[in-house]
């Protein structure tokens, strides 16, 4: 009798975000900003900090900077009996990333 774990699959989404890397990093590592594009949370950027999500709704200078950031998100470990969760993530992550893009395009990030 085999005790091998069932095969799992991953969901990978890549999106280019044409905003300053500092803004994107802030939006990815600040709990209050994460709440604006993803969901409410108790996130702290501390090694080993366990957090939970709770679902609910540069100085001016003369010059030009073109910046392109590629965000690669991978959620893995979906088992064959996790089809509903996989479909939910497939639908949800693009929406969350669109929220991230709107947030980082604005002045509040």
Secondary structure as GFF3:
##gff-version 3
##sequence-region A 1 109
A	DSSP	beta_strand	8	17	.	.	.	ID=ss1
A	DSSP	alpha_helix	21	29	.	.	.	ID=ss2
A	DSSP	alpha_helix	31	37	.	.	.	ID=ss3
A	DSSP	beta_strand	40	41	.	.	.	ID=ss4
A	DSSP	beta_strand	53	54	.	.	.	ID=ss5
A	DSSP	beta_strand	69	79	.	.	.	ID=ss6
A	DSSP	three_ten_helix	80	82	.	.	.	ID=ss7
A	DSSP	alpha_helix	83	105	.	.	.	ID=ss8
###
